[in-house]
């Protein structure tokens, strides 16, 4: 786990102490501010300033909810299969903002637990009950890592949530620093990471 650092802390305070360009990529899924839950508060402008300062490139889930630089570089994550949603969320699609030039694309998560058309299918880690209301599938993160990053790249996640990105980075050989402010989610994510990465020898 030396390349995967999971930290129970306020990511904004951590960002302030980091040097410019500390990470190759920030891949983040911040609260969108569309629910009434206390935790669902959009990050401040200061957060975005610090995030862009410490990371060379960025991928932001739900980018259309935030005031990000104007771009044509969008991915659309299709959360359905033949009209049936895989997730409890009302939205059937999610827009992903990418800081680098990219060809517009659909990411489709299939019934067998992989990303449609991706040449590197992985075991389905997502059949286990979700531990977070906004849990993202591991293969979606693996697809993004494969498409945009390189092996041993330094990845930052400021809102770890269920820890899906940690599992993906482990198997894709990326170095991750992930922050989660909620102790309960942090503990659950660490437990999930340990359980699912311990199966590596089976694959």
N, C-alpha and C positions, 0 to 999 in steps of 0.2 A: 504493500500500500504506500510505498515511499513516493510514488509519482502521483498519488491521489491524496490531496490534503483537504479534509472536510472540517470546517471550523464553525462553531456555534458562537456567532458574533454579529454585530451590526455591520453590514458590508460598507455602508457609507463612511463610517468612522475608519474602517480599514483602508478604504480607497484613498482617503486623505493622507495616509502615511506612506503611500506607494510612490515610486519614482515614475516619471513619464515613460510610456511605452513598455511597461513591465511585462505585458502579456501580448502574445501574437494575436489572440482572439478573445473577445468577450462574447459568450453565448448566453443570453439571459432571457428569463421569462418573468418579468416583474409583474406585480399586481396591476390589473387594468383599470381599477376604479369603477367597475360597472355593477358590482354587487354591494349589498348593504353590510356585509361582514366587516368587522373592525379591521381585520388584517388586509382587506382589499383596498389599500390606499395607494394611489399612484405615486411613484418616486418624485422627488423634488427636482427642480432645475439643477440644483447643486449636484445631485446624484448623476445626472446625465453629463454634466461638465466633467466630473471626476472620472466617470466610466470611459468617456472618449479620450481623456488625457492619459490614462494608464494602459489602454489597449490600442493596438495598431489597427485592428479590424473588428467589426461588430456584427452579430446576428441577433435580432430582437424578435421574439415571439409576440404576436399581437401588436406589431409596430404601428398599425393604423390608429391605435388608441393614444399614441404619444406624439408630442411635437418634436419629431425627428427631422433631420435634413431631407429636403425633397429628393426623391430618387425614383428611378424606373426599375430598380433592382428588387423585385418582389418575388417571393415564392408563395404559392397558395397550398396550404395543407388541407386536403379533402379528408374530412373525418368520417366519411360514410363509405359504404360498400353496397352497391345496388339499392341506394336510398335508405339503408339502415345505418343508423349512427352507432359507432362503437363506444361513444362516451356519453356521460350524463349531461354534458353541457348543451345548452339550447342551440348554440351555433354549430352549423354543419361544416363550416370552413373557418380557417384561421390564416391571416396574412402574416408572413414572416419577412421582416425588413432586413436587407443585407447591405452592408456598407460598400462592398466591392461590386464591380460590374458583373452581372450574371444574366443568363438567359432566363426569362420568366418560365416557371415550371410549376406543375402540380406534384405534390407529394401525396401519394395514396397509400394508406395503411391497409393491408389486405387481411383476409380472414385467417390466413395461416401465420399471422403475426410478423410480417415483413413489409418492406416498402416495395410497391409494384415497380417492376422493371429494374430493380437494383441488382447488380451482378454479384453482390456479396451477402446473400441471405444469412441471417443469424438465428440461433435457437430462440424460441419464443419465451422471453422472460416475463411477459406481461399477463400471463394467465392467472397469476397470483392476485388476490384482492388488492385494489388500489389503497395506498396509505395517505393519499393527498387528493383533495377535490379537483386540483388542476394537474394531475399527474400526466406526464407526457410519455409515450412509448419509447423504450430504449432504441428500437430500430430507426425512429425518426431522427434521433440525435446521431446515431451511427451514420446515417445517410448524409447529414450535414457535415459531420467530421470528415467523411470520405471525400465529399465533393469540394470542400473549401480549405481544409487544413492538411498539414503534413505530420508524419510521425514525429513524435517528441515536441511538437508545438506546445507552447504554454497557453492553457485555456483558463479563463476566469468565468465563474458563474456566481452572481451576487445573490441569487434567490434559489437555493438548492432544492427546496421542496422535498420531493420524494426521492431524489438522488438518481434519477434515470441517467442524467448526463455523466455521473460518476461511473456507472456501470459501462456506459458506452466508451468513455475515455480509457477505462481499464483495458477493454478488449481491443480497442483501436490504437493503443499505445500512444496516447496523448497524455500530457501532464496537466492535471487539473487542480486548481484551487477553488473550492466551493464554499460559500457562506450561507448559513441559515440562521436567522435570528430566533426562531421559535424552537425552544429546547425539545419539545415533544416531537416535532417534525424532524429535527436534527437527529435525535436518537433513533427514530424509526428509519430514517434514510441510511444511517450508519449500519443498522442491523440488516436492512435489505441489501446493501452493498456487500457486506460480508457473506451473507447467505448465497447471493447469486454469483459472486465472483469465485467462490470456493468450488463451483462446478466446472471451472475452466478445464480441468484435466479430462473431463468427460467429452470435450469437444475437440 
